[in-house]
Structures are given as structure tokens and as C-alpha cells.
């Protein structure tokens, strides 16, 4: 993609230059000056917030009875200014109008949704007001401005900042996996919005509070119009992404939700009509008459559908008025499953240290980190976390986005206008280059037994190091090689990997466009793997300058972003390493049916373990899964445990798993299985096929002690 983009830029630049020589002289100077200002302003602004506590606050009697003093930070290569810039740098996410978020009350309470106690309830990290965060929003919640309107959005830090509590002392871990319950928070947000509409007193207080801010709204009608609109938007998102698997704390099916969001914004009226026409009940009888379908789709946009169109379609499908289907919730989920895919494969939030030094990222190695790969990956992430997607299929002339996504032969091309901030995505990725893994803080968590650790190091070399290379956190030139293991070899829950490959959907305007998939070129069909639709969509967004800026600034920022992303990325294209099934022309995504062995430096701060968070501690990870016929008195991985507490267990190296009302984790549910990766238990073969003997209890303790040192 990067090479094609550069070739097209050069070719069309020369053609344009020949026709507009004079006009270009001034424009080039202005563009050059704008790029210099972009570079200078970005670096200067980055260091303005220097609060010594990095915004952290003490909390008393929070969720699950936890209390802690003002958090301390470990040496991870970032200053206070670095952390606060990371927490509060927008990426284009728009969850809700900003004034709404500042004033919205919880359902059944007059306390605000954004209150410290409510955010802690969903395990987001409370903050005090600082320069970049004047309203004291929780870590990762920030004001985003798009088309002169303010929104609250999520930053990378919302999902990638951790905290460990021990003896009332909190330790913040930059780039660590969050304990957040995002789905619970979004359900809470929807309930708060709905009750604000239905409760007269709550609605009056809300309207008054929003107007008092005098920021984005002038009249009660404006407030109410947006209240109805955003309530429907949040309800639509939750409905589309409804799943039978309870994610709870510390997990999210991010890819499943990104997939659904992309499908939502490429589907057209004809796609929906075809899907509804093909649907039948259990007896094979059509679920809808053509008259009902026509009624449901009456007045709907012929091209790309958006939030308002889908909200209207769902409302009509469930309406019992004459001529409408009047579906119940079970049939609505049947419609959802026909249009979208159930996001039923939650995974742990990955840690971010060493991500900029890694050759492949994501749990199944889906994303190459070479060239413009990080920019595309992060663009997909913002699509998933509420970027405003003002995509439209329009009659246009030449479009670089249309060329790169293969739409040039189409009568209409998708205009990929969105709130996604490509400049900040590039800056955030560059910022992560200096982030280091956290070192075990002996002054808080206790001293490491060096004798045990030395014995454990030998065990690590034998049992772990062939997949998990030891990383020197201080080596500025380090590279992290992802060792991939096929699903059959590793034996862990396959749901996330199989969903990424096998989930399909309507391709909309991308139908009959060409896409390079590494082992050849495919012609995208009407119903296609969603990974193909996502790839085309991210190409379109990356190749579209930000229309929310004046022209010179827009081009300067775009040139800066692409240039810095491509030319400063030290990761080059390379083959995947490990024991996996290669891609073929018949199965171009076969290599994704695998999981990667991540680097283990800082592993002590990243519980729970395995890609789906199904093992609560490092010690438990070294145990086998109990199978029929195993002795009753043996040690096994727990089948059920609680998640949500930040209280740390320094012996097993994990979080507290009982004695509180958190998320009940049941490993018997598909998506939650805790099987596989049983190397230390003598049940999973090494890369060379050798099955090593099971470790004794003492050996497991020695190995855990060594893992603390990484």
C-alpha cells in the first residue's frame, strides 16, 4: 500500500505541476511553512502539562472496597509530561457530545456518569484537573473537536493504562492492560441517556445544566434534538454488538466491534434488502413480505447507510404499526446476525511497550508493523472506538482514496471524511517508541528471591525462551519478533482467531474491487471476509486528508503524517516466524489461525493471562487444565474465578480472584476456554515437537520468581 501510494503521489504531482507552475510556487512555500509549524507546535505543546502526580488521585472505599493513596509511577522512559500527553491526546473518537458528558446523571441517581466513583466502578482511572484535562476526566477520556462541535472521546490510554494496588499503595503502569469494563460502562451510559429522556425532572435538570455551560448549545430544542439522536446512536451500537459472552472486566472483543462498525458504514440499501429478503424462520418460511421490506426501507439512502438510517430501520422492524414486521428481540438478533457478526471473542487489552519495535502485532499477528502498517492499524482502532464516519458514496472525479481502494471503475466513490486524527495517530505511535516495560518494584511488592530466580532462569531457557525471547528494555535498537503458533499446536481458545478469518459481511461499494492479500490479488465479492472490507476502509481513510482543517494545513498535516509514518518506521517487511500454517491462494488468511508469543518483559504487570484472560496468575499459567481422569488432589488452573480487583498477589503474580462481586469468569464458555499453552505441565509440545516433563511445585515457584525479573 505504501509503495503504491508514493508512486501515485509522484505521478499525479508531476501532471499537476505542468499545468499550474506559478500557482504552485506560493502553495509549496506555504505548505513547507505549515509543515514546520506542525512539527514545532506539536513538540512544544507536548511538554506543557507537568503535574508531578500525573493527574493521579487517592481514592477511598472505591469499587470492591478498594482504597489507595495517590498512585506512584515506575521508571518507564516517560516523564510526567509524556504520560499526561499520552492520556489526553485525541485520536478522533466521539462517544457523546462533550457538554452532555459533563452533565449527564446516572440512571436512578443524581450523581454524574463521569463521577470518580462511577468511573472507578467500571475500572477507569480517576484523575484530577490538569492543563490538558481541565475538567478532570478519567484517564483516556478527552475532549475531541470535529466540525466546530465538541465531543468526549476515548484515547489509547483508556484501554492501555494499568494500575496495581498493594497495601494501599497504587502503582500506575503506562501502556499496561486496563482493567476496564467497557461494555458495562456503555450499558450504563445508554441507561442514563434513556432515563434522561423518560424522566421529566431529570430531563429538565439536564437541559438546564447543558445550557448553563454556554459552549455548544443555545436552545432547549437543540439540546433535546441531540439527546434523542445520541441516545439512538449509543443504543444502536449496543444492539449491533450484543453478545451472549459476558466480557466483564479487563477484556473486549475489539476486532469484532471494529468489523461490525465497518460493515455498518459500507452497507447500502440494496445490501439490506437482499439480506432481509433471504431471511426465513425455523420452518423455512420467509421472515418478511416484500411489502414489509419496502415499508422498512422507505426513504432510506440508496448508498451508504449511517447511524440515523440504521436506527430508523431497527425502529421500523420492531414497530407493530400496520405494515411493519413487529419483530421481538429474538428475531431482531436474527436480523443482527444476518447483517453483522456476534462479537463473542473478548481478549485482554494488550500492553503497549515494545509495540513500536514489533514486526507483527495483534493477538493473531493480523497486522504487519512495517511501512504505513501502524497508521492503518490505529485507524482501524478509531473506527471501532466511535470515530465519526461521514462516509458517503458520491459522483466524484479523481480520488486518491478511490484509486487505492480500487473504486475508480465505479460510478460512485466513497468519500472517507471522518473525525479520525491521522496526525495524532502518527504522533502517538512515535511516542510509544520511548516507552519501556515496568520493572518489578521491590520497595512496594517485596524483594525478589535471587536464588529462586537464578534457578528459574535455567527453566525459562528450556521451557519458554524458544518462543519468548528475552528483551533488553534499555536497548534502543531492539526488535521484537512475533513467534506464531497454529491453533492446533498451541491449543488455546480458537474463537478470536477463527472469527478474524471466517467472519463475513456485505462489501457494499467495495464489491468487485481488487485487493492484494500477500499471496496474490483477490476480487472482492458481494459477501466477503470482513478483513477485506476493513483493509479497504482503512486505506480509504489513510489516503483522505482531514477536511476539518483549512486547505494548506490539511495538506501539510497529511504530508507530515504519511512521510513520518513511512520514513521513520524502522520496521521493514519480513516473513512471520514460528509454527503456523502459511497463507495460500486458496486460503489467503490461513496464517491468521494462530496466536503469537508476546515478549514477557513486564509480564508481571499484565494479569490475567492467555490472550482471552482465562488464567488469573502466572503461577496458574504453569499448571495443567483438569481433564477427566486427572487426580482429584492435583493442582490445576481454576475453572472459575473473579476478575476486576486491582489488589495484587505478589506470590502467584496476579490479581485477587475471590471475596468480591466482580466479573465471574467461567472457562467452560466458548471464547473463555483456559486450555492450551501447557508447556510447563508437560502437555504441549515445544516448537521442535519435544514434550518436556511437567514442572514440580518448587520449579513453578522458581520460574515465577524469574518472570518477576523480566
C-alpha positions in Angstrom: 0.0 0.0 0.0 2.8 2.4 0.9 4.7 2.0 -2.3 1.6 2.4 -4.5 0.6 5.5 -2.6 4.0 7.1 -3.2 4.0 6.2 -6.9 0.6 7.7 -7.4 1.5 10.8 -5.5 4.6 11.4 -7.6 2.8 10.7 -10.9 -0.1 13.0 -10.2 2.1 15.7 -8.7 4.1 16.0 -11.9 0.9 16.2 -14.0 -0.5 18.9 -11.8 2.9 20.7 -11.7 3.0 21.0 -15.5 -0.5 22.7 -15.6 -0.1 25.0 -12.6 3.5 26.1 -12.3 3.0 29.6 -11.0 0.3 28.9 -8.5 2.3 26.1 -7.0 5.3 28.2 -6.1 3.4 30.1 -3.3 1.5 27.0 -2.3 4.7 25.0 -1.9 6.2 27.7 0.3 3.0 27.8 2.4 2.9 24.0 2.7 6.6 23.9 3.8 6.0 26.6 6.4 2.9 24.8 7.6 4.8 21.5 8.0 7.5 23.3 10.0 4.8 24.9 12.2 3.2 21.5 12.7 6.4 19.9 13.8 7.4 22.8 16.1 3.9 23.2 17.7 3.5 19.5 18.2 6.7 19.1 20.1 6.3 22.3 22.2 2.7 21.6 23.1 3.6 18.0 24.2 5.5 19.1 27.3 3.1 21.7 28.7 1.4 19.5 31.3 3.9 18.6 34.1 1.7 17.8 37.1 4.0 15.8 39.4 1.3 13.3 40.2 0.4 12.9 36.5 -3.2 13.7 37.5 -3.5 10.7 39.8 -5.6 10.9 42.9 -6.1 8.9 46.1 -9.4 7.0 46.4 -11.1 5.8 49.5 -13.7 2.9 49.5 -13.9 2.6 45.8 -15.1 -0.4 43.8 -14.9 -3.8 45.6 -13.9 -1.9 48.8 -10.5 -0.8 47.5 -8.7 2.2 48.8 -5.3 3.6 47.8 -3.1 6.6 48.1 -2.0 8.8 45.3 -0.5 6.5 42.6 3.2 6.3 42.1 4.9 5.7 38.8 7.8 3.4 37.8 10.7 4.4 35.5 9.3 3.5 32.0 11.2 6.1 30.0 8.4 8.7 30.2 8.3 11.9 32.2 5.2 13.3 33.8 4.6 15.4 30.7 5.0 12.3 28.5 2.3 10.4 30.4 -0.1 13.3 30.5 0.2 14.0 26.8 -0.5 10.3 26.1 -3.5 10.3 28.4 -5.1 13.4 26.8 -4.2 13.4 23.1 -7.2 13.0 20.9 -7.4 10.4 18.1 -10.8 11.3 16.6 -13.1 9.3 18.9 -16.6 10.8 19.6 -18.6 8.9 22.2 -21.0 11.7 23.1 -21.3 15.5 22.9 -18.9 16.9 25.4 -21.5 19.1 27.2 -23.7 16.0 27.6 -20.9 14.0 29.2 -20.1 16.8 31.7 -23.6 17.0 32.9 -25.3 13.6 32.4 -26.7 11.9 35.5 -26.6 8.2 36.1 -29.8 6.2 35.8 -31.5 6.1 39.2 -29.3 8.8 40.7 -28.4 12.4 40.5 -24.7 11.6 40.6 -22.9 12.2 37.3 -21.9 9.4 35.0 -18.3 10.9 34.9 -18.0 11.0 38.7 -14.9 9.4 40.1 -16.8 6.6 41.9 -18.7 5.6 38.8 -15.7 5.6 36.6 -13.8 3.5 39.2 -16.8 1.2 39.3 -16.0 0.3 35.6 -12.3 0.4 36.5 -11.4 3.5 34.6 -8.8 5.5 36.4 -9.9 8.7 38.1 -7.9 11.9 37.6 -7.8 15.4 38.9 -7.9 18.5 36.6 -4.6 19.3 34.9 -3.5 21.5 32.0 -4.6 19.1 29.3 -7.5 17.8 31.3 -9.2 20.9 32.9 -12.4 19.0 33.7 -10.7 16.1 35.5 -11.9 13.3 33.2 -10.7 9.7 33.9 -7.6 8.5 32.1 -8.3 8.1 28.4 -11.4 10.3 28.3 -10.8 13.6 26.4 -12.4 16.5 24.6 -12.5 16.0 20.8 -13.5 18.8 18.4 -14.8 18.0 15.0 -16.6 20.3 12.6 -16.8 23.0 15.3 -18.5 20.7 17.8 -17.1 19.3 21.0 -17.3 15.6 21.9 -15.9 13.3 24.6 -13.9 10.5 23.1 -11.5 7.8 24.1 -7.8 7.9 23.7 -5.3 5.0 23.6 -4.8 5.4 27.3 -8.4 4.4 28.2 -7.6 0.7 27.3 -3.8 0.8 27.8 -3.1 2.2 31.2 -3.0 -0.2 34.2 -2.9 0.0 37.9 -1.6 -2.4 40.6 -2.6 -2.0 44.2 -0.8 -3.5 47.2 -1.1 -2.5 50.9 -3.0 0.7 49.9 -0.3 1.8 47.5 -1.3 2.2 43.9 1.2 1.8 41.1 0.3 3.2 37.7 1.6 1.3 34.7 1.8 3.3 31.5 0.9 1.2 28.4 -0.4 -1.6 30.6 -3.6 -3.5 30.0 -6.7 -1.8 31.5 -9.0 -3.5 34.0 -11.9 -1.6 32.3 -15.4 -3.0 31.8 -16.2 -1.0 28.6 -19.4 -2.9 27.8 -20.7 -2.3 31.3 -19.9 1.4 31.0 -21.6 1.7 27.6 -24.7 -0.1 29.0 -24.7 2.3 31.9 -24.3 5.3 29.6 -27.3 4.1 27.4 -29.5 3.6 30.5 -28.6 7.2 31.7 -29.5 8.7 28.4 -32.8 6.8 28.1 -33.8 7.8 31.6 -32.9 11.4 30.9 -35.5 11.3 28.1 -38.2 9.5 30.1 -37.9 11.3 33.4 -39.2 14.8 33.3 -37.3 16.1 36.3 -34.0 14.5 35.2 -34.5 15.9 31.6 -35.2 19.4 32.9 -32.0 19.3 35.1 -30.0 18.0 32.1 -31.2 20.7 29.7 -30.6 23.4 32.2 -27.1 22.2 33.0 -26.1 21.9 29.3 -27.4 25.4 28.5 -25.6 26.8 31.5 -22.3 25.7 30.1 -22.9 28.1 27.1 -20.5 26.1 24.9 -22.2 24.2 22.1 -26.0 24.7 22.6 -28.1 27.8 22.6 -31.7 26.5 22.9 -33.6 23.7 24.6 -34.7 22.4 21.2 -31.0 21.9 20.1 -30.3 20.0 23.3 -33.3 17.7 23.0 -32.7 17.0 19.3 -29.1 15.9 20.1 -30.3 14.0 23.2 -32.6 11.9 21.1 -30.0 11.5 18.3 -27.2 10.4 20.6 -29.4 8.1 22.7 -30.4 6.3 19.5 -26.7 6.2 18.4 -25.5 4.6 21.6 -28.4 2.2 21.7 -27.7 1.2 18.1 -24.1 0.4 18.9 -25.0 -1.7 21.9 -27.7 -3.6 19.9 -25.4 -4.3 17.0 -22.7 -5.6 19.4 -25.0 -7.6 21.7 -23.3 -10.9 22.7 -24.0 -13.9 24.9 -20.5 -13.8 26.2 -20.0 -11.5 29.2 -16.8 -9.7 28.7 -16.7 -8.0 32.1 -13.5 -6.5 33.3 -10.2 -6.5 31.6 -11.4 -7.7 28.2 -13.0 -6.5 24.9 -13.7 -8.1 21.5 -12.2 -5.1 19.8 -11.9 -6.7 16.4 -15.5 -8.0 16.4 -16.7 -4.5 17.1 -14.4 -2.9 14.5 -15.7 -5.4 12.0 -19.3 -4.5 12.8 -18.7 -0.8 12.6 -17.0 -1.1 9.2 -19.9 -3.1 7.9 -22.4 -0.6 9.3 -20.8 2.2 7.3 -20.3 0.4 3.9 -23.7 -1.4 3.7 -26.1 0.1 1.2 -29.9 -0.1 0.8 -29.6 -2.9 -1.8 -27.4 -5.0 0.6 -30.0 -4.7 3.4 -32.9 -5.5 1.0 -31.1 -8.7 -0.2 -30.4 -9.8 3.4 -34.0 -9.2 4.6 -35.4 -11.0 1.5 -33.3 -14.1 2.2 -34.2 -14.5 5.9 -36.5 -17.3 6.9 -37.9 -18.6 10.2 -37.0 -22.1 11.5 -39.7 -23.7 9.3 -38.1 -22.1 6.2 -40.9 -19.5 5.7 -39.7 -16.0 4.7 -39.5 -13.8 7.7 -40.7 -10.7 5.8 -43.0 -10.0 2.9 -41.8 -7.7 0.1 -44.3 -5.2 1.2 -42.9 -5.1 4.8 -39.3 -4.8 3.4 -40.4 -1.9 1.2 -42.1 -0.2 4.2 -39.0 -0.7 6.4 -36.7 0.7 3.7 -38.9 3.5 2.5 -37.0 6.8 2.2 -33.7 5.2 3.2 -30.5 6.4 1.5 -29.6 4.3 -1.6 -25.9 4.4 -1.0 -24.1 4.2 2.3 -26.2 3.9 5.5 -25.3 5.6 8.7 -26.4 5.7 12.3 -29.6 7.5 11.6 -30.6 5.2 8.8 -29.9 2.0 10.8 -31.7 3.4 13.9 -34.7 4.0 11.7 -34.5 0.6 10.2 -34.4 -1.1 13.6 -37.2 1.0 14.9 -39.4 0.1 11.9 -38.5 -3.6 12.1 -39.7 -3.7 15.7 -42.8 -1.5 15.1 -46.2 -3.2 15.4 -47.9 -0.5 13.4 -49.8 -1.6 10.3 -47.4 -2.7 7.5 -44.4 -3.2 9.7 -42.9 -6.6 10.8 -43.3 -6.1 14.6 -40.2 -8.3 15.5 -39.5 -9.4 19.0 -35.9 -9.2 20.4 -35.0 -12.8 19.4 -36.0 -12.1 15.8 -34.1 -8.8 15.9 -31.0 -10.6 16.9 -31.6 -12.9 14.0 -31.6 -9.8 11.7 -28.5 -8.5 13.5 -26.7 -11.8 12.9 -27.6 -11.6 9.2 -26.3 -8.1 8.8 -23.4 -8.3 11.2 -21.4 -10.8 13.3 -21.6 -11.5 17.0 -18.5 -10.1 18.8 -18.2 -13.1 21.1 -14.4 -13.4 21.4 -13.2 -11.0 24.1 -9.4 -10.7 24.6 -7.2 -9.0 27.1 -6.2 -5.5 26.3 -2.6 -5.9 25.1 0.3 -3.9 26.7 1.9 -1.2 24.5 5.6 -1.3 25.5 7.7 -2.7 22.6 4.8 -2.4 20.2 6.7 0.1 18.0 9.6 -2.4 17.9 7.5 -5.4 17.0 7.3 -7.0 13.5 3.7 -8.1 13.8 1.0 -7.1 16.3 -2.5 -8.2 17.4 -3.0 -11.5 19.2 -3.1 -13.4 15.9 -0.5 -11.4 14.1 -3.0 -9.8 11.8 -1.2 -6.5 11.4 2.3 -6.1 10.0 4.1 -3.2 11.6 6.1 -2.2 8.6 5.7 0.9 6.5 2.3 2.5 7.0 1.0 -0.5 8.9 0.8 1.2 12.3 -1.2 4.1 10.8 -3.6 1.7 9.2 -3.9 -0.4 12.4 -4.6 2.7 14.6 -7.1 4.0 12.0 -9.0 0.7 12.3 -8.9 1.1 16.1 -10.5 4.6 16.0 -13.2 3.3 13.6 -14.0 0.8 16.4 -14.0 3.4 19.3 -16.5 5.8 18.0 -14.8 7.8 15.3 -17.4 9.9 13.4 -17.6 8.3 9.9 -19.1 10.8 7.5 -18.6 8.4 4.6 -20.7 9.0 1.5 -20.8 7.4 -1.9 -20.6 10.3 -4.3 -20.1 11.1 -8.0 -16.5 12.3 -8.0 -13.6 12.9 -10.3 -10.2 11.6 -9.5 -9.8 10.5 -5.9 -6.6 9.0 -4.4 -8.7 7.1 -1.9 -10.8 5.6 -4.8 -7.6 4.7 -6.6 -6.1 2.9 -3.7 -9.3 1.1 -2.8 -9.9 0.0 -6.4 -13.1 2.0 -6.9 -12.1 4.0 -10.0 -14.3 2.0 -12.2 -17.3 2.7 -10.0 -20.0 5.3 -10.9 -19.7 6.5 -7.3 -16.7 6.5 -5.0 -16.7 6.5 -1.2 -15.7 9.8 0.3 -13.9 8.8 3.5 -14.4 12.0 5.5 -14.2 11.3 9.2 -13.1 12.6 12.6 -10.1 10.3 12.7 -7.0 12.3 13.5 -4.2 10.8 11.4 -1.6 13.3 12.7 -2.2 12.4 16.3 -2.2 8.7 15.5 1.2 9.0 14.0 2.5 11.1 17.0 1.1 8.6 19.5 2.8 5.7 17.7 6.1 7.6 17.7 5.6 8.4 21.3 5.4 4.7 22.2 8.9 4.2 20.9 10.3 5.6 24.1 8.0 3.6 26.4 9.8 0.8 28.4 8.4 -2.2 30.3 7.9 -1.7 34.0 10.5 -3.3 36.4 9.2 -5.1 39.5 9.1 -2.5 42.3 10.7 -4.4 45.3 10.1 -1.4 47.6 6.3 -2.0 47.2 5.8 -5.6 46.2 8.7 -7.2 48.1 12.2 -8.4 47.2 12.8 -11.0 44.6 14.4 -14.2 45.9 17.6 -14.2 43.7 18.4 -17.8 44.4 15.0 -18.9 43.1 15.2 -16.5 40.2 18.6 -18.0 39.1 17.1 -21.5 39.1 14.0 -20.2 37.3 16.2 -18.6 34.6 17.5 -22.0 33.6 13.9 -23.3 33.5 12.9 -20.4 31.3 15.7 -21.1 28.9 14.5 -24.6 28.5 10.7 -24.2 28.6 10.0 -20.7 27.4 12.8 -19.0 25.5 12.3 -20.6 22.1 9.1 -18.6 21.8 9.5 -15.8 24.3 12.9 -14.2 23.6 14.4 -12.2 26.4 14.2 -8.4 25.6 16.6 -5.8 26.9 14.3 -2.9 27.7 17.2 -0.4 27.6 18.3 -1.4 24.1 17.2 1.5 21.9 17.7 -0.6 18.8 15.7 -3.6 20.0 13.4 -5.6 17.7 10.7 -8.0 18.9 10.0 -11.0 16.7 6.5 -12.4 17.0 6.7 -16.2 17.2 3.4 -17.6 15.8 1.9 -20.9 16.9 -1.0 -22.5 14.9 -4.3 -23.1 16.8 -3.7 -26.9 16.6 -0.3 -26.5 18.1 -0.9 -24.0 20.9 -4.4 -25.4 21.9 -5.8 -22.2 23.4 -9.3 -21.0 22.8 -9.6 -20.5 19.0 -12.6 -18.1 18.8 -10.8 -14.9 18.3 -8.5 -16.2 15.5 -11.3 -18.1 13.7 -13.6 -15.1 13.9 -11.0 -12.8 12.4 -10.7 -15.1 9.3 -14.2 -16.5 8.9 -16.5 -13.6 9.7 -18.1 -12.2 6.5 -20.4 -9.4 5.5 -21.7 -7.4 2.6 -18.9 -5.4 0.9 -21.0 -2.5 -0.3 -19.1 -0.2 -2.7 -16.0 -2.4 -2.4 -17.8 -5.2 -4.3 -15.8 -6.2 -7.4 -12.7 -4.2 -6.4 -9.3 -5.8 -6.4 -7.1 -6.2 -3.2 -3.6 -7.6 -2.8 -3.7 -10.2 0.0 0.0 -11.1 0.0 -0.2 -14.3 -1.9 -2.0 -12.8 -4.8 -4.8 -10.5 -5.7 -8.5 -11.2 -4.9 -11.6 -9.8 -6.4 -13.9 -8.8 -3.5 -17.3 -10.5 -3.7 -20.7 -9.2 -2.6 -20.3 -11.2 0.6 -16.7 -11.1 1.6 -14.4 -11.7 4.6 -14.8 -8.6 6.8 -11.0 -8.4 7.0 -11.0 -7.4 3.3 -13.7 -4.7 3.9 -11.7 -3.4 6.8 -8.5 -3.3 4.8 -10.1 -1.3 2.0 -11.8 1.1 4.5 -8.6 1.9 6.4 -6.8 2.5 3.1 -9.5 5.0 2.2 -9.3 6.8 5.5 -5.5 7.0 5.5 -5.4 8.4 2.0 -8.0 11.1 2.7 -6.7 14.5 4.1 -8.5 15.9 7.1 -11.3 18.0 5.6 -11.9 19.6 9.0 -8.9 21.9 8.5 -8.1 24.7 6.1 -6.6 23.5 2.8 -2.8 24.3 3.4 -2.9 22.9 6.9 -4.8 19.9 5.7 -2.2 19.1 3.1 0.7 19.9 5.4 -0.7 17.6 8.1 -1.4 14.8 5.6 2.1 15.0 4.1 3.7 15.1 7.5 1.7 12.1 8.7 2.4 9.9 5.7 6.1 11.0 5.5 6.8 10.5 9.2 4.8 7.2 9.3 6.7 5.7 6.3 10.2 7.1 6.5 10.7 7.0 10.3 9.4 3.4 10.7 12.4 1.2 11.3 10.3 -2.0 11.0 10.7 -3.4 7.5 8.5 -6.1 5.8 9.5 -9.6 6.9 8.2 -13.1 7.0 6.4 -14.3 10.1 8.3 -16.6 12.4 7.0 -19.7 14.2 5.0 -22.8 13.8 1.9 -21.8 11.8 0.1 -22.8 8.6 1.2 -20.5 5.7 -1.2 -18.5 3.5 -2.1 -20.0 0.2 -4.1 -18.7 -2.8 -7.0 -21.0 -1.7 -6.7 -19.8 1.9 -5.1 -16.4 1.9 -5.7 -15.8 5.6 -4.6 -19.2 6.9 -1.6 -17.8 8.8 -4.1 -15.8 11.0 -5.4 -19.1 12.5 -2.6 -18.8 15.1 -1.6 -16.8 18.2 1.7 -15.0 18.8 4.0 -15.5 21.7 4.4 -12.0 23.1 7.5 -10.7 24.8 7.5 -11.3 28.5 9.3 -8.2 29.8 7.0 -6.5 32.3 4.7 -9.6 32.2 4.2 -9.4 36.0 2.0 -6.3 35.5 -0.3 -7.7 32.8 -2.6 -10.2 34.5 -4.9 -12.1 33.7 -3.1 -14.3 31.2 -3.5 -16.0 27.8 -5.0 -14.0 25.0 -8.5 -14.2 26.4 -7.6 -13.5 30.1 -8.7 -17.0 31.1 -5.9 -17.7 33.6 -5.6 -15.4 36.6 -1.9 -15.6 37.6 1.5 -16.6 36.3 1.6 -19.5 38.7 -1.7 -20.8 37.5 -0.5 -20.5 33.9 2.2 -23.1 34.7 -0.5 -25.6 35.8 -2.4 -28.0 33.6 -6.1 -27.8 32.9 -8.0 -30.5 34.8 -9.3 -33.2 32.4 -11.4 -36.3 33.0 -9.3 -39.0 34.8 -6.9 -36.5 36.4 -6.2 -37.0 40.1 -8.6 -35.1 42.3 -5.8 -33.9 44.6 -3.6 -32.3 41.9 -3.0 -28.6 41.2 -4.9 -27.3 38.2 -5.8 -24.0 36.6 -9.0 -22.6 38.1 -12.2 -23.1 36.1 -14.0 -20.2 37.8 -12.7 -17.0 39.3 -13.4 -13.3 39.8 -12.0 -10.5 37.8 -12.0 -6.8 38.5 -9.9 -6.3 41.6 -6.6 -4.4 41.3 -5.4 -5.9 44.6 -2.1 -7.7 43.7 -0.9 -11.2 44.7 2.9 -11.0 44.6 3.4 -14.7 45.2 1.3 -16.1 42.3 1.7 -12.8 40.4 -1.8 -11.9 39.5 -4.8 -10.1 41.0 -7.2 -11.1 43.8 -9.7 -13.6 42.4 -12.2 -14.1 45.2 -14.1 -12.4 48.0 -15.7 -9.6 46.0 -18.5 -9.1 43.5 -16.6 -8.6 40.2 -16.9 -10.4 36.9 -17.5 -14.1 37.3 -15.2 -15.8 34.8 -16.5 -19.2 33.6 -13.9 -21.0 31.5 -16.4 -23.6 30.1 -17.9 -21.0 27.7 -16.6 -20.9 24.2 -14.4 -17.8 24.0 -13.4 -18.3 27.6 -11.6 -21.6 27.4 -8.4 -21.8 29.5 -6.9 -24.8 27.7 -3.6 -24.9 25.8 -0.2 -23.4 26.4 0.6 -26.2 28.9 4.3 -26.4 28.3 5.2 -26.3 32.0 2.6 -29.0 32.7 4.2 -31.4 30.2 1.2 -31.4 27.8 2.1 -29.0 25.0 5.0 -29.8 22.7 7.8 -27.3 22.1 8.4 -25.8 18.6 10.6 -28.8 17.8 8.0 -31.3 18.8 9.6 -32.2 22.2 7.3 -32.5 25.2 9.2 -31.6 28.3 8.4 -33.1 31.7 5.9 -31.3 34.0 7.5 -28.9 36.5 7.3 -29.6 40.2 5.7 -27.1 42.6 9.2 -25.8 43.6 10.2 -25.4 39.9 7.0 -23.5 39.2 7.8 -21.1 42.1 11.3 -20.7 40.8 10.1 -19.9 37.3 7.6 -17.4 38.6 10.3 -15.7 40.6 12.4 -15.3 37.4 9.5 -13.9 35.5 9.3 -11.1 38.0 12.8 -10.0 36.9 11.8 -9.5 33.2 
